[in-house]
Amino acid sequence: MGLTLDMPTLRFYTTSGCTLCEQRLAQLTPIAKRLNYPLEVIDIMDDLSAEKAYAECIPVLVRSDRKTPLSGAFDAAAIYRFLT
């Protein structure tokens, strides 16, 4: 399955020292790769609007074609459901 031009992009919001974020990113990365999703990892401390929006609920996974993000203590199964 190749990357298509209309493939949604993923943005994973995290911050330094967030153990839960590190765990979720480790789960997300192979799933996103397997499903051919482009993945951008964003530290909320480098993005003021992201910090305001997500500081209390990281990790946050945003899909460009959906309004509702996936946040908090989600697991690999929730990631897979969110992406399919």
Biopython code that builds the backbone (N, CA, C, O; Angstrom):
import numpy as np
from Bio.PDB.StructureBuilder import StructureBuilder

atoms = [
    (1, "MET", "N", (0.848, -1.181, 0.000)),
    (1, "MET", "CA", (0.000, 0.000, 0.000)),
    (1, "MET", "C", (0.885, 1.232, 0.000)),
    (1, "MET", "O", (1.639, 1.444, 0.950)),
    (2, "GLY", "N", (0.814, 2.035, -1.022)),
    (2, "GLY", "CA", (1.650, 3.216, -1.138)),
    (2, "GLY", "C", (0.970, 4.445, -0.568)),
    (2, "GLY", "O", (-0.244, 4.474, -0.367)),
    (3, "LEU", "N", (1.766, 5.439, -0.317)),
    (3, "LEU", "CA", (1.265, 6.704, 0.189)),
    (3, "LEU", "C", (0.516, 7.429, -0.923)),
    (3, "LEU", "O", (1.020, 7.561, -2.038)),
    (4, "THR", "N", (-0.682, 7.893, -0.613)),
    (4, "THR", "CA", (-1.449, 8.644, -1.595)),
    (4, "THR", "C", (-1.482, 10.106, -1.185)),
    (4, "THR", "O", (-1.233, 10.440, -0.027)),
    (5, "LEU", "N", (-1.788, 10.970, -2.132)),
    (5, "LEU", "CA", (-1.806, 12.398, -1.855)),
    (5, "LEU", "C", (-2.885, 12.798, -0.860)),
    (5, "LEU", "O", (-2.735, 13.802, -0.164)),
    (6, "ASP", "N", (-3.963, 12.037, -0.781)),
    (6, "ASP", "CA", (-5.047, 12.396, 0.122)),
    (6, "ASP", "C", (-4.965, 11.680, 1.470)),
    (6, "ASP", "O", (-5.916, 11.730, 2.251)),
    (7, "MET", "N", (-3.855, 11.024, 1.751)),
    (7, "MET", "CA", (-3.674, 10.323, 3.023)),
    (7, "MET", "C", (-3.629, 11.351, 4.154)),
    (7, "MET", "O", (-2.847, 12.300, 4.088)),
    (8, "PRO", "N", (-4.449, 11.180, 5.187)),
    (8, "PRO", "CA", (-4.415, 12.107, 6.314)),
    (8, "PRO", "C", (-3.040, 12.081, 6.980)),
    (8, "PRO", "O", (-2.346, 11.064, 6.962)),
    (9, "THR", "N", (-2.667, 13.193, 7.556)),
    (9, "THR", "CA", (-1.427, 13.233, 8.319)),
    (9, "THR", "C", (-1.751, 13.103, 9.799)),
    (9, "THR", "O", (-2.855, 13.418, 10.242)),
    (10, "LEU", "N", (-0.774, 12.638, 10.544)),
    (10, "LEU", "CA", (-0.911, 12.483, 11.984)),
    (10, "LEU", "C", (0.026, 13.456, 12.671)),
    (10, "LEU", "O", (1.167, 13.646, 12.248)),
    (11, "ARG", "N", (-0.466, 14.067, 13.732)),
    (11, "ARG", "CA", (0.368, 14.913, 14.579)),
    (11, "ARG", "C", (0.271, 14.355, 15.991)),
    (11, "ARG", "O", (-0.817, 14.206, 16.547)),
    (12, "PHE", "N", (1.427, 14.052, 16.552)),
    (12, "PHE", "CA", (1.499, 13.519, 17.904)),
    (12, "PHE", "C", (2.100, 14.601, 18.789)),
    (12, "PHE", "O", (3.260, 14.977, 18.621)),
    (13, "TYR", "N", (1.305, 15.100, 19.734)),
    (13, "TYR", "CA", (1.749, 16.159, 20.635)),
    (13, "TYR", "C", (2.278, 15.532, 21.916)),
    (13, "TYR", "O", (1.633, 14.676, 22.521)),
    (14, "THR", "N", (3.457, 15.973, 22.315)),
    (14, "THR", "CA", (4.181, 15.400, 23.430)),
    (14, "THR", "C", (4.962, 16.505, 24.124)),
    (14, "THR", "O", (4.858, 17.671, 23.744)),
    (15, "THR", "N", (5.740, 16.152, 25.132)),
    (15, "THR", "CA", (6.703, 17.076, 25.722)),
    (15, "THR", "C", (7.790, 16.276, 26.412)),
    (15, "THR", "O", (7.608, 15.102, 26.733)),
    (16, "SER", "N", (8.895, 16.909, 26.632)),
    (16, "SER", "CA", (10.045, 16.277, 27.265)),
    (16, "SER", "C", (9.691, 15.799, 28.675)),
    (16, "SER", "O", (9.031, 16.508, 29.434)),
    (17, "GLY", "N", (10.134, 14.600, 29.009)),
    (17, "GLY", "CA", (9.910, 14.065, 30.345)),
    (17, "GLY", "C", (8.565, 13.398, 30.552)),
    (17, "GLY", "O", (8.261, 12.970, 31.665)),
    (18, "CYS", "N", (7.766, 13.300, 29.531)),
    (18, "CYS", "CA", (6.444, 12.669, 29.635)),
    (18, "CYS", "C", (6.586, 11.177, 29.325)),
    (18, "CYS", "O", (6.649, 10.780, 28.161)),
    (19, "THR", "N", (6.635, 10.369, 30.361)),
    (19, "THR", "CA", (6.805, 8.924, 30.192)),
    (19, "THR", "C", (5.642, 8.315, 29.429)),
    (19, "THR", "O", (5.849, 7.463, 28.564)),
    (20, "LEU", "N", (4.427, 8.735, 29.734)),
    (20, "LEU", "CA", (3.257, 8.222, 29.020)),
    (20, "LEU", "C", (3.358, 8.557, 27.530)),
    (20, "LEU", "O", (3.022, 7.731, 26.681)),
    (21, "CYS", "N", (3.818, 9.759, 27.219)),
    (21, "CYS", "CA", (3.996, 10.158, 25.812)),
    (21, "CYS", "C", (4.996, 9.243, 25.114)),
    (21, "CYS", "O", (4.758, 8.806, 23.988)),
    (22, "GLU", "N", (6.104, 8.954, 25.773)),
    (22, "GLU", "CA", (7.127, 8.081, 25.193)),
    (22, "GLU", "C", (6.566, 6.689, 24.925)),
    (22, "GLU", "O", (6.842, 6.090, 23.886)),
    (23, "GLN", "N", (5.777, 6.177, 25.867)),
    (23, "GLN", "CA", (5.174, 4.852, 25.700)),
    (23, "GLN", "C", (4.197, 4.843, 24.526)),
    (23, "GLN", "O", (4.202, 3.914, 23.719)),
    (24, "ARG", "N", (3.362, 5.875, 24.431)),
    (24, "ARG", "CA", (2.376, 5.920, 23.355)),
    (24, "ARG", "C", (3.040, 6.110, 21.998)),
    (24, "ARG", "O", (2.592, 5.535, 21.006)),
    (25, "LEU", "N", (4.096, 6.905, 21.940)),
    (25, "LEU", "CA", (4.809, 7.097, 20.681)),
    (25, "LEU", "C", (5.458, 5.789, 20.233)),
    (25, "LEU", "O", (5.492, 5.487, 19.040)),
    (26, "ALA", "N", (5.970, 5.017, 21.186)),
    (26, "ALA", "CA", (6.559, 3.713, 20.853)),
    (26, "ALA", "C", (5.506, 2.766, 20.291)),
    (26, "ALA", "O", (5.818, 1.935, 19.437)),
    (27, "GLN", "N", (4.273, 2.877, 20.753)),
    (27, "GLN", "CA", (3.184, 2.060, 20.205)),
    (27, "GLN", "C", (2.711, 2.599, 18.864)),
    (27, "GLN", "O", (2.435, 1.833, 17.942)),
    (28, "LEU", "N", (2.620, 3.914, 18.759)),
    (28, "LEU", "CA", (2.095, 4.558, 17.559)),
    (28, "LEU", "C", (2.996, 4.391, 16.342)),
    (28, "LEU", "O", (2.508, 4.103, 15.249)),
    (29, "THR", "N", (4.281, 4.564, 16.513)),
    (29, "THR", "CA", (5.208, 4.602, 15.380)),
    (29, "THR", "C", (5.098, 3.394, 14.459)),
    (29, "THR", "O", (4.957, 3.583, 13.250)),
    (30, "PRO", "N", (5.155, 2.155, 14.965)),
    (30, "PRO", "CA", (5.050, 1.020, 14.040)),
    (30, "PRO", "C", (3.668, 0.882, 13.400)),
    (30, "PRO", "O", (3.558, 0.429, 12.261)),
    (31, "ILE", "N", (2.622, 1.266, 14.120)),
    (31, "ILE", "CA", (1.269, 1.182, 13.558)),
    (31, "ILE", "C", (1.122, 2.192, 12.424)),
    (31, "ILE", "O", (0.615, 1.856, 11.354)),
    (32, "ALA", "N", (1.562, 3.420, 12.654)),
    (32, "ALA", "CA", (1.484, 4.454, 11.615)),
    (32, "ALA", "C", (2.305, 4.053, 10.396)),
    (32, "ALA", "O", (1.880, 4.251, 9.258)),
    (33, "LYS", "N", (3.470, 3.493, 10.639)),
    (33, "LYS", "CA", (4.323, 3.061, 9.525)),
    (33, "LYS", "C", (3.654, 1.939, 8.730)),
    (33, "LYS", "O", (3.643, 1.964, 7.500)),
    (34, "ARG", "N", (3.101, 0.962, 9.438)),
    (34, "ARG", "CA", (2.436, -0.164, 8.783)),
    (34, "ARG", "C", (1.262, 0.299, 7.925)),
    (34, "ARG", "O", (1.011, -0.257, 6.856)),
    (35, "LEU", "N", (0.548, 1.311, 8.393)),
    (35, "LEU", "CA", (-0.627, 1.825, 7.677)),
    (35, "LEU", "C", (-0.281, 2.988, 6.737)),
    (35, "LEU", "O", (-1.172, 3.583, 6.130)),
    (36, "ASN", "N", (0.999, 3.304, 6.621)),
    (36, "ASN", "CA", (1.501, 4.353, 5.715)),
    (36, "ASN", "C", (1.009, 5.759, 6.041)),
    (36, "ASN", "O", (0.759, 6.553, 5.134)),
    (37, "TYR", "N", (0.869, 6.072, 7.317)),
    (37, "TYR", "CA", (0.494, 7.424, 7.722)),
    (37, "TYR", "C", (1.740, 8.268, 7.940)),
    (37, "TYR", "O", (2.659, 7.839, 8.637)),
    (38, "PRO", "N", (1.788, 9.462, 7.355)),
    (38, "PRO", "CA", (2.858, 10.396, 7.700)),
    (38, "PRO", "C", (2.662, 10.829, 9.160)),
    (38, "PRO", "O", (1.543, 11.126, 9.577)),
    (39, "LEU", "N", (3.745, 10.862, 9.925)),
    (39, "LEU", "CA", (3.663, 11.174, 11.351)),
    (39, "LEU", "C", (4.588, 12.332, 11.678)),
    (39, "LEU", "O", (5.778, 12.306, 11.365)),
    (40, "GLU", "N", (4.022, 13.347, 12.314)),
    (40, "GLU", "CA", (4.791, 14.496, 12.778)),
    (40, "GLU", "C", (4.711, 14.511, 14.299)),
    (40, "GLU", "O", (3.618, 14.476, 14.865)),
    (41, "VAL", "N", (5.862, 14.563, 14.961)),
    (41, "VAL", "CA", (5.919, 14.619, 16.418)),
    (41, "VAL", "C", (6.213, 16.065, 16.807)),
    (41, "VAL", "O", (7.189, 16.660, 16.351)),
    (42, "ILE", "N", (5.350, 16.617, 17.659)),
    (42, "ILE", "CA", (5.446, 18.031, 18.025)),
    (42, "ILE", "C", (5.546, 18.160, 19.539)),
    (42, "ILE", "O", (4.694, 17.661, 20.275)),
    (43, "ASP", "N", (6.598, 18.835, 19.995)),
    (43, "ASP", "CA", (6.742, 19.140, 21.417)),
    (43, "ASP", "C", (5.897, 20.382, 21.694)),
    (43, "ASP", "O", (6.113, 21.428, 21.081)),
    (44, "ILE", "N", (4.947, 20.273, 22.603)),
    (44, "ILE", "CA", (4.040, 21.397, 22.865)),
    (44, "ILE", "C", (4.783, 22.623, 23.392)),
    (44, "ILE", "O", (4.280, 23.741, 23.284)),
    (45, "MET", "N", (5.970, 22.429, 23.959)),
    (45, "MET", "CA", (6.735, 23.568, 24.458)),
    (45, "MET", "C", (7.304, 24.410, 23.311)),
    (45, "MET", "O", (7.722, 25.548, 23.525)),
    (46, "ASP", "N", (7.320, 23.859, 22.110)),
    (46, "ASP", "CA", (7.807, 24.577, 20.929)),
    (46, "ASP", "C", (6.678, 25.214, 20.131)),
    (46, "ASP", "O", (6.926, 25.834, 19.096)),
    (47, "ASP", "N", (5.447, 25.071, 20.597)),
    (47, "ASP", "CA", (4.283, 25.552, 19.847)),
    (47, "ASP", "C", (3.269, 26.096, 20.849)),
    (47, "ASP", "O", (2.560, 25.329, 21.500)),
    (48, "LEU", "N", (3.201, 27.411, 20.970)),
    (48, "LEU", "CA", (2.357, 28.051, 21.985)),
    (48, "LEU", "C", (0.895, 27.649, 21.878)),
    (48, "LEU", "O", (0.250, 27.397, 22.896)),
    (49, "SER", "N", (0.360, 27.584, 20.661)),
    (49, "SER", "CA", (-1.050, 27.211, 20.515)),
    (49, "SER", "C", (-1.270, 25.758, 20.925)),
    (49, "SER", "O", (-2.302, 25.430, 21.510)),
    (50, "ALA", "N", (-0.316, 24.891, 20.625)),
    (50, "ALA", "CA", (-0.424, 23.486, 21.045)),
    (50, "ALA", "C", (-0.321, 23.371, 22.558)),
    (50, "ALA", "O", (-1.033, 22.578, 23.173)),
    (51, "GLU", "N", (0.561, 24.159, 23.156)),
    (51, "GLU", "CA", (0.695, 24.127, 24.611)),
    (51, "GLU", "C", (-0.611, 24.532, 25.277)),
    (51, "GLU", "O", (-1.054, 23.889, 26.229)),
    (52, "LYS", "N", (-1.226, 25.594, 24.782)),
    (52, "LYS", "CA", (-2.503, 26.047, 25.347)),
    (52, "LYS", "C", (-3.599, 25.003, 25.155)),
    (52, "LYS", "O", (-4.417, 24.782, 26.047)),
    (53, "ALA", "N", (-3.609, 24.371, 24.004)),
    (53, "ALA", "CA", (-4.670, 23.410, 23.686)),
    (53, "ALA", "C", (-4.491, 22.070, 24.385)),
    (53, "ALA", "O", (-5.474, 21.451, 24.792)),
    (54, "TYR", "N", (-3.244, 21.613, 24.530)),
    (54, "TYR", "CA", (-3.022, 20.223, 24.931)),
    (54, "TYR", "C", (-2.205, 20.012, 26.204)),
    (54, "TYR", "O", (-1.948, 18.864, 26.568)),
    (55, "ALA", "N", (-1.792, 21.063, 26.885)),
    (55, "ALA", "CA", (-0.912, 20.914, 28.045)),
    (55, "ALA", "C", (-1.471, 19.975, 29.109)),
    (55, "ALA", "O", (-0.712, 19.254, 29.758)),
    (56, "GLU", "N", (-2.765, 19.976, 29.291)),
    (56, "GLU", "CA", (-3.377, 19.157, 30.344)),
    (56, "GLU", "C", (-3.769, 17.759, 29.885)),
    (56, "GLU", "O", (-4.243, 16.966, 30.697)),
    (57, "CYS", "N", (-3.585, 17.433, 28.610)),
    (57, "CYS", "CA", (-4.094, 16.137, 28.137)),
    (57, "CYS", "C", (-3.115, 15.370, 27.251)),
    (57, "CYS", "O", (-3.525, 14.437, 26.561)),
    (58, "ILE", "N", (-1.823, 15.740, 27.251)),
    (58, "ILE", "CA", (-0.873, 14.984, 26.432)),
    (58, "ILE", "C", (-0.688, 13.593, 27.017)),
    (58, "ILE", "O", (-0.822, 13.417, 28.228)),
    (59, "PRO", "N", (-0.393, 12.628, 26.212)),
    (59, "PRO", "CA", (-0.172, 12.693, 24.777)),
    (59, "PRO", "C", (-1.482, 12.877, 24.011)),
    (59, "PRO", "O", (-2.548, 12.438, 24.443)),
    (60, "VAL", "N", (-1.364, 13.540, 22.862)),
    (60, "VAL", "CA", (-2.520, 13.778, 22.003)),
    (60, "VAL", "C", (-2.147, 13.387, 20.579)),
    (60, "VAL", "O", (-1.096, 13.773, 20.067)),
    (61, "LEU", "N", (-3.025, 12.617, 19.952)),
    (61, "LEU", "CA", (-2.846, 12.225, 18.561)),
    (61, "LEU", "C", (-3.958, 12.869, 17.744)),
    (61, "LEU", "O", (-5.141, 12.650, 18.008)),
    (62, "VAL", "N", (-3.570, 13.665, 16.752)),
    (62, "VAL", "CA", (-4.520, 14.373, 15.895)),
    (62, "VAL", "C", (-4.393, 13.829, 14.485)),
    (62, "VAL", "O", (-3.294, 13.683, 13.950)),
    (63, "ARG", "N", (-5.530, 13.535, 13.903)),
    (63, "ARG", "CA", (-5.597, 13.101, 12.505)),
    (63, "ARG", "C", (-6.162, 14.256, 11.700)),
    (63, "ARG", "O", (-7.192, 14.818, 12.071)),
    (64, "SER", "N", (-5.509, 14.622, 10.604)),
    (64, "SER", "CA", (-5.881, 15.827, 9.854)),
    (64, "SER", "C", (-7.303, 15.801, 9.299)),
    (64, "SER", "O", (-7.865, 16.855, 9.001)),
    (65, "ASP", "N", (-7.883, 14.632, 9.158)),
    (65, "ASP", "CA", (-9.233, 14.551, 8.591)),
    (65, "ASP", "C", (-10.320, 14.319, 9.640)),
    (65, "ASP", "O", (-11.456, 13.996, 9.293)),
    (66, "ARG", "N", (-9.981, 14.481, 10.910)),
    (66, "ARG", "CA", (-10.968, 14.308, 11.990)),
    (66, "ARG", "C", (-10.898, 15.480, 12.947)),
    (66, "ARG", "O", (-9.843, 16.086, 13.130)),
    (67, "LYS", "N", (-12.026, 15.792, 13.552)),
    (67, "LYS", "CA", (-12.068, 16.904, 14.499)),
    (67, "LYS", "C", (-11.686, 16.476, 15.908)),
    (67, "LYS", "O", (-11.106, 17.264, 16.655)),
    (68, "THR", "N", (-11.999, 15.245, 16.283)),
    (68, "THR", "CA", (-11.764, 14.785, 17.642)),
    (68, "THR", "C", (-10.434, 14.044, 17.733)),
    (68, "THR", "O", (-10.231, 13.049, 17.038)),
    (69, "PRO", "N", (-9.523, 14.525, 18.590)),
    (69, "PRO", "CA", (-8.241, 13.839, 18.741)),
    (69, "PRO", "C", (-8.347, 12.659, 19.703)),
    (69, "PRO", "O", (-9.351, 12.482, 20.393)),
    (70, "LEU", "N", (-7.310, 11.878, 19.727)),
    (70, "LEU", "CA", (-7.159, 10.790, 20.693)),
    (70, "LEU", "C", (-6.180, 11.308, 21.734)),
    (70, "LEU", "O", (-5.090, 11.762, 21.384)),
    (71, "SER", "N", (-6.553, 11.247, 23.012)),
    (71, "SER", "CA", (-5.665, 11.813, 24.027)),
    (71, "SER", "C", (-5.684, 11.000, 25.305)),
    (71, "SER", "O", (-6.582, 10.194, 25.546)),
    (72, "GLY", "N", (-4.656, 11.239, 26.123)),
    (72, "GLY", "CA", (-4.575, 10.604, 27.425)),
    (72, "GLY", "C", (-3.995, 9.213, 27.379)),
    (72, "GLY", "O", (-3.048, 8.944, 26.640)),
    (73, "ALA", "N", (-4.569, 8.330, 28.173)),
    (73, "ALA", "CA", (-4.024, 6.984, 28.371)),
    (73, "ALA", "C", (-4.594, 5.980, 27.379)),
    (73, "ALA", "O", (-5.153, 4.961, 27.784)),
    (74, "PHE", "N", (-4.460, 6.253, 26.091)),
    (74, "PHE", "CA", (-4.931, 5.315, 25.076)),
    (74, "PHE", "C", (-3.905, 4.204, 24.878)),
    (74, "PHE", "O", (-2.733, 4.366, 25.215)),
    (75, "ASP", "N", (-4.349, 3.084, 24.333)),
    (75, "ASP", "CA", (-3.452, 1.946, 24.115)),
    (75, "ASP", "C", (-3.314, 1.662, 22.622)),
    (75, "ASP", "O", (-3.887, 2.367, 21.792)),
    (76, "ALA", "N", (-2.545, 0.620, 22.289)),
    (76, "ALA", "CA", (-2.293, 0.275, 20.885)),
    (76, "ALA", "C", (-3.590, -0.038, 20.145)),
    (76, "ALA", "O", (-3.738, 0.330, 18.979)),
    (77, "ALA", "N", (-4.523, -0.705, 20.801)),
    (77, "ALA", "CA", (-5.801, -1.034, 20.158)),
    (77, "ALA", "C", (-6.578, 0.242, 19.822)),
    (77, "ALA", "O", (-7.186, 0.335, 18.756)),
    (78, "ALA", "N", (-6.558, 1.216, 20.722)),
    (78, "ALA", "CA", (-7.240, 2.489, 20.464)),
    (78, "ALA", "C", (-6.567, 3.241, 19.318)),
    (78, "ALA", "O", (-7.243, 3.869, 18.502)),
    (79, "ILE", "N", (-5.252, 3.179, 19.255)),
    (79, "ILE", "CA", (-4.527, 3.813, 18.149)),
    (79, "ILE", "C", (-4.957, 3.187, 16.829)),
    (79, "ILE", "O", (-5.269, 3.894, 15.870)),
    (80, "TYR", "N", (-4.972, 1.875, 16.786)),
    (80, "TYR", "CA", (-5.339, 1.175, 15.552)),
    (80, "TYR", "C", (-6.760, 1.544, 15.119)),
    (80, "TYR", "O", (-7.002, 1.812, 13.942)),
    (81, "ARG", "N", (-7.699, 1.556, 16.073)),
    (81, "ARG", "CA", (-9.086, 1.933, 15.751)),
    (81, "ARG", "C", (-9.156, 3.369, 15.243)),
    (81, "ARG", "O", (-9.914, 3.665, 14.320)),
    (82, "PHE", "N", (-8.382, 4.246, 15.832)),
    (82, "PHE", "CA", (-8.368, 5.654, 15.441)),
    (82, "PHE", "C", (-7.848, 5.833, 14.014)),
    (82, "PHE", "O", (-8.263, 6.750, 13.306)),
    (83, "LEU", "N", (-6.950, 4.963, 13.603)),
    (83, "LEU", "CA", (-6.323, 5.093, 12.288)),
    (83, "LEU", "C", (-7.022, 4.314, 11.186)),
    (83, "LEU", "O", (-6.722, 4.508, 10.008)),
    (84, "THR", "N", (-7.951, 3.434, 11.549)),
    (84, "THR", "CA", (-8.616, 2.626, 10.516)),
    (84, "THR", "C", (-10.097, 2.948, 10.442)),
    (84, "THR", "O", (-10.815, 2.365, 9.630)),
]
sb = StructureBuilder()
sb.init_structure("model")
sb.init_model(0)
sb.init_chain("A")
sb.init_seg("    ")
for serial, (resi, resn, name, xyz) in enumerate(atoms, 1):
    if name == "N":
        sb.init_residue(resn, " ", resi, " ")
    sb.init_atom(name, np.array(xyz, "f"), 0.0, 1.0, " ", f" {name:<3s}", serial, name[0])
structure = sb.get_structure()
